[in-house]
Amino acid sequence: MSISAYFLCLPQGPPDRAAYQHLAVCLAEGLSALGIPVYGNCNYWRRSPDPDDYLIKHDPAVDAAACTLVVATHSWRDYGVRLPELPSTSLRVFLDGSDEDPRKGYRDDYPRFDLVLRTHYSRGLPYPSNVRPWAFGLSNRIIRATTPSAGEREPVLLVNYRVGHELRRVAEPVITALSEVLAVDRTVEPLELVPDSSAADLQWRQTGRRHHPNYYRRLGRASLCACFGGMRVPPTRIILQWDSWRLWESMSAGTAALHMDLGRCCAGMPVMPEAQRQCLAADPSRPEMLVDYLRAEVGSLGRIGREGRAWALANYAPQPVAMRLLDALGLSQGARRAAGPGGAARGPAGKMTGR
């Protein structure tokens, strides 16, 4: 049986309302790398300034019901647009990367899907049986923009927040303590600052002004990047809205990522990073501990940066992310058969049975 995927995407909007569907991009890139064709209700995500170079392409001859998988994202709800009808003949997957607080109830859309992949997943909170932990992960855009360069890192801690989060405020004593051993760089590009190359300008527009070469250059030189985000659920250790762009950009750049101890804070993702190995974990109640650790473990930031990058690429680059989804749906063997010896799959699948 051949496998194909159909993505229900919102059309690209202007830079300040771009409807950036990052999770769909990562998954579509991974499926394409496996030789699985991806289609969409519209053309979405230009990979280059070439106006016809879309990752997800609309083909009038292929509808959602003809494909094995139908994938939608939370962006429909966020932008107040009604989600199209879903075919009953396909496996239905919902990519939920929203900031919604699960304690306030689950989306009405969840029951319509066979599988819901939820970023910001918090262990210890109740979820419907079709919900699984997911993560922002890495797209090819992020990987290309953050490829580490040769040379020594600067003893700099990058703090690049644009919006306030409770945990960013709570973790500020950690930043203050680390300023004893690292210079703190709080430079932030204004949202209106357009990159000066056509390729970067395209990505700046498509990502809702998140992509900027100036930031990636600073990130590539820094030794450590603050990646705090989210809020606490008192009186528990549980944190919400903890995933962040900086976490994945830092790891991809080989820059040590600074966050809470995600395991102890009940954060959930398919494969968890290990504190002080793939990321630097902070305890805001004892901020001096990290200073003592860095003074005792000379070279630890470089090691954490290298291990974090290797771990992120092995587990959260587009292809392993796509394989993880196919494994969850019992389709991984079919994906290998569909790709064939030449690596290209053979077009839309028929109806799925036995879900």
C-alpha positions in Angstrom: 0.0 0.0 0.0 1.3 3.4 -0.9 1.1 6.3 1.5 0.3 9.9 1.0 -0.6 12.9 3.1 -3.0 15.8 2.7 -2.5 19.0 4.8 -5.3 21.3 5.6 -3.4 24.7 5.7 -4.5 28.3 6.1 -3.1 30.4 3.2 -0.1 32.5 3.9 -1.0 35.8 5.4 0.9 39.1 5.7 4.0 39.2 8.1 1.9 40.4 11.1 -0.7 37.7 10.6 1.3 35.0 8.7 -0.6 31.9 10.0 2.8 30.2 10.4 2.1 26.5 10.7 5.5 25.3 11.9 4.4 21.8 13.0 2.9 21.1 9.5 6.1 22.3 7.9 8.3 20.0 10.0 6.0 17.0 9.4 5.6 17.7 5.6 9.4 18.0 5.3 9.9 14.7 7.0 7.3 12.9 5.0 8.8 14.3 1.8 12.3 13.1 2.8 10.8 9.6 3.2 9.5 9.7 -0.3 5.9 10.2 0.7 3.9 12.7 -1.4 2.3 15.6 0.4 -0.7 17.6 -0.9 -2.8 20.4 0.4 -5.9 22.4 0.1 -3.7 25.3 -0.9 -0.1 25.9 -1.8 1.8 26.5 1.4 5.4 27.2 2.5 7.7 28.4 -0.2 11.1 26.8 0.2 12.9 29.4 -1.8 12.2 32.8 -3.6 11.1 30.7 -6.6 7.3 31.5 -6.6 6.4 27.9 -7.5 8.7 26.1 -5.0 6.1 25.0 -2.5 6.6 22.3 0.1 2.9 21.5 0.3 1.2 21.8 -3.1 -2.4 21.9 -4.2 -3.3 19.5 -6.9 -6.9 19.7 -8.1 -6.8 16.0 -9.1 -6.1 14.9 -5.5 -8.6 15.4 -2.6 -8.2 14.7 1.0 -10.3 11.5 0.8 -7.8 10.0 -1.6 -4.9 10.2 0.9 -3.9 8.0 3.7 -3.4 10.8 6.2 -5.2 14.1 6.6 -3.4 16.6 8.8 -4.8 19.8 10.3 -3.3 22.4 12.8 -4.5 24.6 15.6 -4.1 27.6 13.3 -7.7 27.2 12.0 -9.1 27.9 15.5 -6.5 30.6 16.3 -7.5 32.6 13.2 -11.3 32.0 13.7 -11.7 30.0 10.6 -14.0 26.9 10.5 -12.0 23.7 9.9 -13.1 21.9 6.7 -14.9 18.6 6.8 -12.7 15.6 7.4 -13.0 12.4 5.3 -13.9 9.3 7.2 -11.8 7.2 4.9 -8.4 8.7 6.0 -6.4 8.7 9.2 -7.0 12.1 10.8 -4.2 13.9 12.7 -4.4 17.2 14.6 -1.2 19.1 15.3 -1.9 21.3 18.3 0.9 23.7 19.0 -1.4 26.3 20.7 -0.8 28.1 23.9 -4.2 27.0 25.2 -4.3 26.0 28.9 -5.6 22.4 29.1 -7.1 23.0 32.5 -9.7 25.2 30.9 -11.1 22.4 28.7 -10.1 20.7 25.5 -10.7 21.8 22.0 -14.0 20.8 20.4 -12.0 19.6 17.5 -10.1 16.9 19.4 -12.8 14.2 19.0 -12.8 14.6 15.3 -9.3 13.2 15.0 -7.7 9.8 15.4 -4.6 11.3 16.9 -3.9 14.6 18.5 -0.2 15.6 18.8 0.1 18.2 21.5 3.1 20.5 22.2 3.3 22.0 25.7 2.2 18.6 27.0 2.2 18.5 30.8 2.4 15.1 32.5 0.1 14.9 35.5 -2.8 16.7 33.7 -5.7 14.7 32.2 -5.9 14.5 28.5 -8.3 12.6 26.2 -7.1 9.2 25.1 -6.2 10.3 21.6 -3.7 12.9 22.7 0.0 12.3 22.6 3.0 14.5 23.6 4.7 16.4 20.7 7.3 19.2 20.4 8.1 22.2 18.2 11.2 20.5 16.9 13.3 21.5 14.0 12.4 22.5 10.5 14.9 22.6 7.6 14.8 26.4 7.8 15.9 26.3 11.5 18.6 23.8 10.8 20.0 25.8 7.9 19.9 29.1 9.7 21.6 27.8 12.8 24.4 25.5 11.4 27.3 26.1 13.8 30.4 27.9 12.5 33.9 27.1 13.4 35.6 29.2 16.1 35.5 29.8 19.8 32.2 30.8 21.4 31.9 34.0 23.3 31.3 33.9 27.1 27.8 35.3 26.5 24.3 34.5 27.8 21.7 35.4 25.2 18.4 36.6 26.6 16.2 37.4 23.6 12.6 37.6 24.9 9.9 39.6 23.1 7.0 38.8 25.4 6.6 38.3 29.1 6.0 34.9 30.7 5.7 34.0 34.3 8.6 31.7 34.2 10.8 34.3 32.6 10.1 36.6 35.5 10.6 33.8 38.0 13.9 32.8 36.4 15.4 36.3 36.4 17.5 35.6 39.5 19.2 32.8 37.5 20.1 35.3 34.8 21.4 37.7 37.5 23.5 35.0 39.1 25.0 33.9 35.7 26.0 37.4 35.0 28.9 36.8 37.4 30.5 34.4 34.9 28.9 35.4 31.5 28.1 38.6 29.8 24.3 39.0 29.3 23.2 40.1 25.8 19.5 41.3 25.8 19.5 42.5 22.2 16.2 42.0 20.4 15.4 42.9 16.8 12.3 45.1 16.3 9.6 43.2 14.6 9.6 45.7 11.8 13.2 45.2 11.0 13.2 43.4 7.6 16.2 41.3 6.7 18.3 42.5 3.8 18.4 39.4 1.6 15.5 38.1 -0.4 15.8 34.6 1.0 15.8 35.8 4.6 13.0 38.3 3.8 10.8 35.4 2.6 11.4 33.4 5.7 10.8 36.5 7.9 7.4 37.0 6.2 6.4 33.4 6.3 7.3 32.9 10.0 5.4 35.9 11.2 8.7 37.9 11.6 10.3 35.3 13.8 13.2 34.6 11.4 16.1 37.1 11.4 19.8 36.5 10.5 21.0 39.0 13.1 19.5 36.9 15.9 20.9 33.6 14.4 24.4 35.2 14.1 24.3 36.2 17.8 23.0 32.8 18.8 25.8 31.1 16.9 28.4 33.1 18.8 26.9 32.8 22.3 27.7 30.0 24.7 24.3 29.9 26.4 20.8 31.0 25.5 17.9 31.5 28.0 14.9 29.4 26.8 12.5 29.9 29.7 8.8 30.1 29.0 5.4 29.3 30.4 3.8 29.3 33.8 3.5 27.2 36.9 0.4 25.2 38.2 0.5 25.8 41.9 1.1 24.0 44.2 2.5 21.4 41.9 5.7 21.3 39.9 3.7 21.2 36.6 4.5 23.9 34.1 2.4 25.0 31.1 3.4 26.5 27.7 7.0 25.5 28.3 8.1 24.8 24.7 9.8 27.6 22.8 11.4 28.5 19.5 14.6 29.3 21.4 14.9 25.9 22.9 15.2 24.3 19.4 17.1 27.1 17.7 19.7 27.0 20.5 20.1 23.2 20.3 20.4 23.3 16.5 23.0 26.1 16.8 25.1 24.0 19.2 24.5 26.7 21.8 23.7 25.4 25.3 20.0 25.8 26.1 19.0 27.1 29.5 15.6 26.1 30.9 13.9 24.6 33.9 14.6 20.9 34.6 11.8 19.8 32.2 11.6 16.3 33.6 11.1 17.5 37.2 8.6 20.0 36.0 6.4 17.4 34.4 7.0 18.6 30.8 6.3 15.8 28.3 7.7 15.2 24.8 8.3 12.0 22.9 12.0 11.9 23.8 13.1 13.9 26.8 16.4 15.8 27.1 18.6 15.0 30.1 19.5 17.9 32.4 23.1 18.9 32.3 23.6 16.7 29.2 21.5 18.0 26.4 20.4 21.2 28.1 21.4 23.3 31.2 18.7 23.0 33.9 18.1 25.8 36.4 16.4 25.9 39.8 15.2 29.5 40.3 15.1 28.9 44.1 18.8 28.2 44.1 20.3 30.4 41.3 23.8 30.2 42.7 24.0 26.4 42.0 24.5 27.0 38.2 27.3 29.4 38.9 29.1 26.9 41.1 28.4 24.2 38.5 29.9 26.2 35.6 33.0 27.1 37.7 33.5 23.5 38.6 32.8 22.0 35.2 35.0 24.1 32.9 34.0 23.5 29.3 30.5 22.2 30.2 28.7 24.7 28.1 30.5 23.6 25.0 29.8 20.0 25.7 26.1 20.6 26.4 25.8 22.6 23.2 27.3 19.8 21.2 25.3 17.0 22.8 22.1 19.1 22.6 22.6 19.6 18.9 23.3 15.9 18.2 20.3 14.9 20.4 17.9 17.4 18.7 18.9 16.3 15.1 18.7 12.6 16.0 15.2 13.0 17.6 13.5 16.1 16.3 14.8 16.8 12.7 12.0 16.4 10.2 12.6 12.8 9.2 12.7 11.3 12.7 9.6 13.3 13.5 7.7 11.9 10.5 8.8 8.4 11.3 7.6 8.9 14.9 4.1 9.8 13.5 4.1 6.8 11.1 5.1 4.5 13.9 2.3 5.8 16.1 -0.2 5.1 13.3 1.3 1.7 12.4 2.4 2.9 9.0 6.2 2.9 9.3 6.6 -0.4 7.3 4.2 0.8 4.7 6.2 4.0 4.4 9.4 2.0 3.6 7.6 0.0 1.0 6.0 3.1 -0.5 9.3 4.8 -0.9 10.7 1.8 -2.9 14.3 1.5 -4.1 14.2 4.8 -5.8 13.0 6.7 -2.7 9.9 8.1 -4.3 6.4 7.0 -3.3 3.8 6.1 -5.8 0.9 8.6 -5.3 -2.3 8.8 -3.3 -3.5 5.8 -1.4 -7.0 4.3 -1.4 -9.3 4.0 1.6 -7.9 3.0 4.9 -9.7 0.2 6.8 -9.3 -1.3 10.3 -8.4 2.0 12.1 
